Structures are given as structure tokens and as C-alpha cells.
Amino acid sequence: MCLVVPAKLFVLLIVFEVCNGYNFNLEDIFGFVGGLKFNPAEYLKVNKRDIFFNLHTPNYPYPREIDEDNLDLVENDKPVKILLHGWVGNENVRTYQNITREYMKKGNYNIIHVDWRNVAVLPYAVASVCSKDVAKVISSFLLNLNEKKRIPMHQFHLIGISLGAHVAGLAGKQIKEKLNTQIGRITALDPAGPLFEFPPAKESEKLTKYDAKVVDVIHTDGGIVGALKPLGTIDFYPDGGIRPQEGCPLIPVEKDVGDSFFCGHYKAVEYFIRSINSKEFVGVQCKSWLKFKLGHCKGNKDNIMGENLIPERQGSFYLVMK
Ligand SMILES: *[C@@H]1O[C@H](CO)[C@@H](O)[C@H](O)[C@H]1NC(C)=O
């Protein structure tokens, strides 16, 4: 059941009021007002029919819809990458295509594109509360793959963008509760901050480092759209993990408010896509961006950001992209 907690809405209302002092229209950007106006009865239940799974393999380069009762096309000797878009998420098609294209260059995978837009189009506050129910559909799908196709849990790699990162975490948690085993990996691409980091949600309601064997996070808009604090076993902070990111304005450009507001947020996705077939982004372990910039962390252990990371090297890693 997705019920929006009134206290959270109250905080949102305050955030909305504060942010309205700026010159851009947050009403459009976050759907906050929509979150206040919605009729709970309309959105109470998320079920299997709201969420679609499309499979992409080297043998089936055009995604085919699959479901729990129709898993024949999944190739059980290959790792499974599961892509989860974020809130609104209608730009996901190109993102999914780009991630898939890079994986197809790299090797043989089952790539599953999750389409949960029926929930993701709801106002942000509603979609975020419903993420637990979306995760249930996904964990049930993975349990089926595990049972019917004998794909071990460590073969699953969930890649979640923004709100999708928390959906991935919640799905990982549900599997752990059920089987007492962790999935292999969750990659969180600028996991959503509002209603998860600020105000802080309980560990049972959001992505944590316990939700998979490896939980790697790329922070690019920490403290605004994304979360700033470490959430994974390995957290990467390109350019400090905060705005402005490379090629993004610090203040949204008036003629293009929406895109420029989210520019840094989507950098995590871009960096991840570029990381799939390279090892070019190397982060150095450090306590903070300031210490890193002052050169206090030279010689510390390092790690490769993105797909090709070294799982054993845990901690927070900083790197310069510009
Ligand atoms: C996808 O890749 C194309 C070509 O490299 C690029 O122009 C586009 O910006 C990318 N889009 C996304 C959403 O990653």
C-alpha cells in the first residue's frame, strides 16, 4: 500500500515555499504541488500489471517483453543486468539504449529494461512512497528467475537511476529477507535525495549498503536532487558529487529550466555509460572533497568508477572530471 505520510508532505510544502523564493518554477520540476493535491485512493495499489520487463540479449537485439511465466528467452549462463529508470523516467528509452549498446560491445549479457512509468509518472512524493511496491514486483520477478531459470542471486546486477536506485535497494532488501542471501550488485546512479536523505527515511525505506554484496554509488547532484552521504559499499564523488558538474550550469538557465536543473543529476548516468568499456575514471579514497582538493589524500588507495570497479576496495572515492 502506498500511503503518503502527512509529515513528509508538510516538509515538502516548506521546501516548496522556501524554493519558491528562486526564480524558477519548482512546481513543474518536482510535481510537489501535485503531491499535495493527489487523491490517495487513486494510487493505493501497484500491481504486476503496472510494470513491464523487456529483455535484450545478443540473440534478441530488439527488446522482447517477458514476464514471470515466460522466461524462456533468458539465457541462464549469462549475467543479468536490470535497468531501472527514475521518477518521470520517460527519457529512459535513450538511456536504456545507450547502456545496452555499451554492454553489447563488452560481452554477453541478459539486459532487462524495467518499465515502471505507470508509477513513475505520479507526483514525486507519491512515486517515492510507492517505490516499495514497485520493488515487490521486481523482487518477485528476480525470485522467479532464480527459481525457474536457476540463475544464482550473485548474477543479478541492478542498475537504478535516481528514484530507481532506491527501488533497486528495496528489491535487494526484500530478496535478502526472503532467502537470506544478497543479490550480486546494485549500482545507484545519483540516488534520489528528497524524502530519502532529507528528511531522512528509515533504512528499511531506502537504499543501503546491505542491499547487495556490492552497492556502488555515483553521486553527481548531492544535496539537491541526489543524496550526498555515502549509501553504498563504494561511493564515488566525481567533482565532489555536487553541482555544478562538467558542462552544467550552477544556476538553471532560464530558457531551459528543466534540463539545466537536472543536468548534473544525469551526469551519473552519462559517466556510468562511459565507464562500461573503459577504466578511465579513477577515484582516490578520501574523507571529503575539500581534503581531496587540498591534496591530503594523495597516495591513498584508488578505485575505478562505474562498471569495472574493484569490489574489495570499499569506501568513498573522489575524482576530478573537468
Ligand atoms: C545516447 O548516446 C547518444 C550517442 O552517443 C548521445 O548523443 C545521447 O546524448 C545519449 N543519450 C543518453 C540519454 O544517454
The ligand as a MOL file (V3000), in Angstrom:
LIG
                    3D

  0  0  0     0  0            999 V3000
M  V30 BEGIN CTAB
M  V30 COUNTS 14 14 0 0 0
M  V30 BEGIN ATOM
M  V30 1 C 22.9000 8.3500 -26.0630 0
M  V30 2 O 24.0030 8.2890 -26.9350 0
M  V30 3 C 23.9820 9.2880 -27.9350 0
M  V30 4 C 25.1110 8.9980 -28.9140 0
M  V30 5 O 26.3290 8.7710 -28.2560 0
M  V30 6 C 24.1050 10.6520 -27.2730 0
M  V30 7 O 24.0850 11.6760 -28.2280 0
M  V30 8 C 22.9440 10.8420 -26.3050 0
M  V30 9 O 23.0940 12.0530 -25.6020 0
M  V30 10 C 22.8790 9.6980 -25.3300 0
M  V30 11 N 21.6640 9.8450 -24.5580 0
M  V30 12 C 21.5340 9.3890 -23.3070 0
M  V30 13 C 20.2310 9.6900 -22.6360 0
M  V30 14 O 22.3930 8.7690 -22.7280 0
M  V30 END ATOM
M  V30 BEGIN BOND
M  V30 1 1 1 2
M  V30 2 1 1 10
M  V30 3 1 2 3
M  V30 4 1 3 4
M  V30 5 1 3 6
M  V30 6 1 4 5
M  V30 7 1 6 7
M  V30 8 1 6 8
M  V30 9 1 8 9
M  V30 10 1 8 10
M  V30 11 1 10 11
M  V30 12 1 11 12
M  V30 13 1 12 13
M  V30 14 2 12 14
M  V30 END BOND
M  V30 END CTAB
M  END
